[in-house]
Amino acid sequence: MRNQSQSVDEELETLDRTVGMSPLVAGGNRTLSIIVLGASGDLAKKKTFPALWGLYREGLLPPEARIVGYARSKLSAAEFEKHVTQYIKVGDNAALQEKLRAFTALCSYVACTTYESEESMAALADYLTAHVEGSAPSLPLPPSHTPPPFPSPCRGWR
Ligand SMILES: NC(=O)c1ccc[n+]([C@@H]2O[C@H](COP(=O)([O-])OP(=O)(O)OC[C@H]3O[C@@H](n4cnc5c(N)ncnc54)[C@H](OP(=O)(O)O)[C@@H]3O)[C@@H](O)[C@H]2O)c1
């Protein structure tokens, strides 16, 4: 969308430059962090992580993007990696296997005690402050479960 100081010509020029690019990479060097709440669940395993892998594989995520899984289950790093990759198929393609390793290196997991508590959200905020910048949420949670408003640095979550 055009901001107030941008002329129509400038807006068109911007659109020309970014046409065909993912909106996630068209913004230049901005860091992107995707937070997957309910990351331990079936939907995350079968759909969310494979979809994020698809974006990464096609070069539609910025190389510096980070993906942070968040849920109550206590998952070790190895368990989380298995959860992320279980439904991703790369066969014996060495280049894709290498790319998948790079993708999983972008993924990390934070366990919470409850989704509702401000302490848990504060712990997530601390983790993000220490490890990542920016944020974009993904919410494969049951509909009954809406987490509380996200504290800084998670502002801007949609
Ligand atoms: N699975 C699919 O293919 C699929 C397809 C379309 C739509 N959906 C919808 O997506 C949502 C998630 O489905 P799912 O199959 O991923 O379910 P699931 O396997 O039970 O996973 C639910 C996730 O939400 C977390 N969670 C938070 N509060 C919860 C609560 N009170 N009860 C259960 N889990 C809770 C769980 O993590 P922790 O317990 O570790 O916190 C887990 O990560 C549901 O609304 C479902 O109808 C699923």
The ligand as a MOL file (V3000), in Angstrom:
LIG
                    3D

  0  0  0     0  0            999 V3000
M  V30 BEGIN CTAB
M  V30 COUNTS 48 52 0 0 0
M  V30 BEGIN ATOM
M  V30 1 N -4.3220 -31.9170 11.7450 0
M  V30 2 C -4.8190 -31.4490 10.6150 0
M  V30 3 O -4.4740 -31.9440 9.5100 0
M  V30 4 C -5.7830 -30.2830 10.6190 0
M  V30 5 C -6.3070 -29.8630 9.3870 0
M  V30 6 C -7.1510 -28.7660 9.3650 0
M  V30 7 C -7.4730 -28.1020 10.5390 0
M  V30 8 N -6.9720 -28.5450 11.7360 0 CHG=1
M  V30 9 C -7.3270 -27.7820 12.9440 0
M  V30 10 O -6.1070 -27.2540 13.4890 0
M  V30 11 C -6.1970 -27.2070 14.9040 0
M  V30 12 C -5.0390 -28.0080 15.5060 0
M  V30 13 O -5.2270 -29.3590 15.1070 0
M  V30 14 P -4.1450 -30.4850 15.3120 0
M  V30 15 O -4.6120 -31.6610 14.5310 0
M  V30 16 O -2.7850 -29.9590 15.0530 0 CHG=-1
M  V30 17 O -4.3700 -30.7950 16.8410 0
M  V30 18 P -3.3120 -31.4220 17.8510 0
M  V30 19 O -2.4640 -32.4420 17.1930 0
M  V30 20 O -4.1040 -31.8110 19.0600 0
M  V30 21 O -2.3790 -30.1960 18.1850 0
M  V30 22 C -2.8530 -29.1050 18.8990 0
M  V30 23 C -1.7140 -28.1830 19.1960 0
M  V30 24 O -2.2090 -27.1180 19.9830 0
M  V30 25 C -1.5800 -27.1420 21.2580 0
M  V30 26 N -2.6460 -26.9010 22.2360 0
M  V30 27 C -2.8080 -25.7720 22.9570 0
M  V30 28 N -3.8470 -25.8430 23.7510 0
M  V30 29 C -4.4040 -27.0200 23.5720 0
M  V30 30 C -5.5330 -27.6750 24.1340 0
M  V30 31 N -6.2760 -27.0850 25.0690 0
M  V30 32 N -5.8200 -28.9050 23.6990 0
M  V30 33 C -5.0600 -29.5150 22.7570 0
M  V30 34 N -3.9590 -28.9470 22.1950 0
M  V30 35 C -3.6500 -27.7170 22.5940 0
M  V30 36 C -0.9000 -28.4730 21.3880 0
M  V30 37 O 0.3730 -28.3260 21.9590 0
M  V30 38 P 0.7550 -28.5410 23.4540 0
M  V30 39 O -0.2160 -29.5000 24.0740 0
M  V30 40 O 2.1660 -29.0690 23.3710 0
M  V30 41 O 0.6910 -27.1760 24.0040 0
M  V30 42 C -0.6240 -28.8510 19.9500 0
M  V30 43 O 0.6100 -28.3000 19.5150 0
M  V30 44 C -7.5760 -27.7790 15.2580 0
M  V30 45 O -8.4700 -26.7230 15.3990 0
M  V30 46 C -7.9410 -28.6140 14.0450 0
M  V30 47 O -9.3260 -28.7570 13.8810 0
M  V30 48 C -6.1330 -29.6140 11.7910 0
M  V30 END ATOM
M  V30 BEGIN BOND
M  V30 1 1 1 2
M  V30 2 2 2 3
M  V30 3 1 2 4
M  V30 4 1 4 5
M  V30 5 2 4 48
M  V30 6 2 5 6
M  V30 7 1 6 7
M  V30 8 2 7 8
M  V30 9 1 8 9
M  V30 10 1 8 48
M  V30 11 1 9 10
M  V30 12 1 9 46
M  V30 13 1 10 11
M  V30 14 1 11 12
M  V30 15 1 11 44
M  V30 16 1 12 13
M  V30 17 1 13 14
M  V30 18 2 14 15
M  V30 19 1 14 16
M  V30 20 1 14 17
M  V30 21 1 17 18
M  V30 22 2 18 19
M  V30 23 1 18 20
M  V30 24 1 18 21
M  V30 25 1 21 22
M  V30 26 1 22 23
M  V30 27 1 23 24
M  V30 28 1 23 42
M  V30 29 1 24 25
M  V30 30 1 25 26
M  V30 31 1 25 36
M  V30 32 1 26 27
M  V30 33 1 26 35
M  V30 34 2 27 28
M  V30 35 1 28 29
M  V30 36 1 29 30
M  V30 37 2 29 35
M  V30 38 1 30 31
M  V30 39 2 30 32
M  V30 40 1 32 33
M  V30 41 2 33 34
M  V30 42 1 34 35
M  V30 43 1 36 37
M  V30 44 1 36 42
M  V30 45 1 37 38
M  V30 46 2 38 39
M  V30 47 1 38 40
M  V30 48 1 38 41
M  V30 49 1 42 43
M  V30 50 1 44 45
M  V30 51 1 44 46
M  V30 52 1 46 47
M  V30 END BOND
M  V30 END CTAB
M  END
